[in-house]
Amino acid sequence: MSGFAAEWLAVREPVDRRARNAAVLDATTDAFAALSSISVVDLACGTGATMRAIASRLPRRQNWRLVDNDLSLLARVPVPERTADLSVTTLPIDLNHDLEAALDGPVDLVAMSALLDLVSTAWLDRLVVEAAARRLPVYAALTYDGTVTLDPVDPRDAAIVDAVNRHQQSNKGFGPALGPQAATAAISGFERAGYSLRHGRSDWALGARDREMQNEVLAGWSSAARQTDALPLPDILDWLTHRRDLVASGRSSMRIGHLDFFAAPSTTR
């Protein structure tokens, strides 16, 4: 599973990097500070953005297993030459069917970014069960939570955002997606499994310097609105034109809600 264009992932990567919650990332890296080496599996890795974002905070000797079912994205992962301190392996795995295979073998940390809002309740339950059975810590970043603030306000914004949130709950390759409920569901699931959680906001804060990102978001939202028949097509197109004009003039800002968490089991293997 990934299903996202490499170009979109490249546009969002710097926004994601600055949005990652510092306290959650500190909790993640502090958990491994005493280790001399670490093995990480990155689920739905895309082109490897999670590795690029957090590798410098982890023990020097690292083994990364980057998992995705999109071969074109895996081919774009800049895999460095293997050294005594760093090993990076890309694995084409369909996480909907073969999550357990992705978690097998030596793993100290399970990492993922922008994944959980795409998965179903059943798949999330599998993740919690499999991670807990292996006593694996989990770092999950940038899960969309459905909260959006746009400035200036357009009277059609609410209908568009509602359409986006309904569209987020359609099947993204794992069954009916949790969408905006994913982060709270995951936190509750890991707590029930005996994990301790550190969580915090990782909202996208988009302003005048983020014109390309804003336009990509608007295009995606208008597509969701069309697919869910949120508004008549002329109204959607008029809304899109108006919001793009605000972006072009540097007068548009967006805050799009996300959550990060680090889940630590009572003991690690």
N, C-alpha and C positions, 0 to 999 in steps of 0.2 A: 504494500500500500504506500502510495504517496499521492500521485495524481496531480502534482503541482508542477508548473513550468519552472525550469531553472531560472529564467529571467525574473519571475516573481520572487523566487527565493532570494535572489541576489539583491533585489530592491529592498526587501524587508529585513535582510540580515543586520545592517547597521542600526535599524530602528529596534529590532529585537535585542541587540547587544546592549543598548543603553537602557532598555526597559527592564531587563532582568533584575529581579529584586536582590539587592546587595546583601541583605541580612540572610535571606534563604541561601544564597550562594556561599556566604561565609559559613553557615551551618553545614552545608554540604562539604566544603573543603576542609573545615576543621575536623570533621569526622575521620578524615584520612591523613591528618597531619603527621601522625606518628609512624606511618608506613613508609617504607623505602620504595615500594612499587605498587601499582594499582592496575587492575583489569576492568575496563569499562565496556558495556554493551550499550549502544545508542540505537534505540528503536525508532523506525521511520526517520532515518538520518538525513534524507534529502542529499545535499551536497556536502554535508559535514559541518554545518554551522555550529552545532552544539559543541563539538570537539574544539573548534577554533575559539569559541567563547570561553571555555572553562579549563582547557588543558594547562594553561600557564599557572593555574591555582592548585593543581593536583601534584602528588609526588612526582619526582623527576622521571623515574622509570615508569613508562605507561604502555599498556597494551589495549588498543581500541579495536572493537569489533563493530563495524558500522553496518546496520541492517536496513534494507529497504527492498521493495519488490520492483522498483522502477530502475531498470538497467541504465537508462539514459542519465539519470541523476547520479547513480553510483559511478558511472564513467567520468563524471565531472568532479568527483572528490579528488582534491589534490593530495594524493598519497605520497608522503615523503619517503625518501630512501630509508629502509629499515636500518636501525642502529641498535647499539646495546641498550639505549635508553628509550627508544620509541619503536613500537610495532603497530601498524594500522592495516586492518584487513576489512575488505568490503564483502558483504554476503547478500546475495539476492534471496530473500525469504518473504513469503506471503504471511504477514503477521496475523491475518485473520484466521488462517488455518494452522500455522506452525509457530505460534508464540513460544511454546514450550521448547522447541528446538533452538530458538534464538537465545533463550536463557540458559541452555545447557553449557557445561564446561566451566572453566575458571572465570568467575565474575565477582568483582567486589562492589560494583555500582551499576545500577540500571539508570540510564539517562534518556530523556526524551524532551522534545520541544514542539509545541503546537500540534500535539497529537490527540490528547484525551478528549477534546470537544468533538472529535470525529468518530469516536468509537461508541459502541452500544453498551448498555448496562451489562449484558452477558459477557462481553469481551473484557470490560473493566473488572468484573468479578473474577474472571480467569487470571488477569494480571495480578490482582491482589493475592489470590490463592497461590499462584505459582511463585510470586516473590516471597510471600510469607513462608511457604514450604522450604524455600532455599535460604531464608533469613537474609534477603538481599535488601540493602538500602536503595531508595528510589529518589531520583531528582527529576521532577516534572516541571517544566517551565512553560510560560506563555500559553496557558489554557484560556481561551476566550470565555468570558462570563456574561456576555449579553448586554453590558452597560455601555452606553454611547452618549457622549455629549458633543454636539456640533455648535459652532459659533461662526457667523451669525445663525440664528434659528430660521428655518424655513418651515411653514405650517405642514408641509408634507413629510418632514423628517421622521415623525413618529411612525407613520404607516410604512415607510421604507425600512426602518430599523426593525419593526415588528416582522416584516417579511423576511429580512435577513435571519432573524432568530428562528423563525419557523423553518426556513430553508436549511439552517444549520442542523436541524433535527432529522433531515432526510438521510437516506442511506449513503454513506461515504465509503463503503467497502467493508464495513464491519456490522451491518445491520442498522436499524434505526439509531441515529446518533444521539448522544446525550446533549450535544450542543451546549448552551449556556449553563446547564446544570452539571456539567462534567466535573468541574473543579471541586465543588462541594461534595458531590457523590464520591469522588476519589478520596478526599480527605476523610470522610466518614468511613469509607470502606477500610482504609488502612488503620484508622483508629480502632475499629472493631476487631481487626486482626492483631492488635497489640502493639502497633507502631506508635512512636512519638513523632509529632509533626511540627515542623516550623513552616509557616506559610505567610505570604504577603503579596501585595499587589505588584503587578508588572505591566501597568497600562502603557499602551502606545500614546505618547503625547506628540501630536503632529502639528507643526506650524508652517510658517512661510518657507523654511528651508527644506521642507519635505513635500514639495509639490508633486514629484513623480509618485511617491508613495500614496499621497492623498488621491491622486487621479486613478491609481490602480484600485484603491479601496472603493472609490465611487463607481468605477466600472463594474466591479464585482457585485456591489450592492444593487445596482440597477438591473443586472442580470438576474439576481435573486428575486427582485421585485417583479420582474416580468414573468418568471417561472411560477410564482405563487399568486399571480393576478392580484397583487396588493392594490394597485391603482390602474386606471385606464392607461394604455401605452402613451398617449400624448402627454399625460400628466407626469409619467415617469421620465420621459425624454426632456420635458421642460424642467423638471427638478434637477436632472443630471446637468443640463446646460447651465442652469443657474449656479449650481454648486461648483462646476468647473470654472465658471467666470470668477467666482470668489477666490478659488485657488490661484488662478492666473494673476489676479490683482494683489495677491499676498494678504487677503483679508480673511482667509479661512483657517480655522483651527479645529482639531478633532482630538478627543480623548476616548480611546477604545479600550474597554476593560479586559484585563487578563489577570490571572493568578499564577504564582509559582508556589511549589512546596517541596520540602525535603522530608521524606518519611524514613525514619530509622527504626529497625526492629529492636526488640529488647536485647538481643544478642546477634552478632554477625557470625557467619561461618568461617 
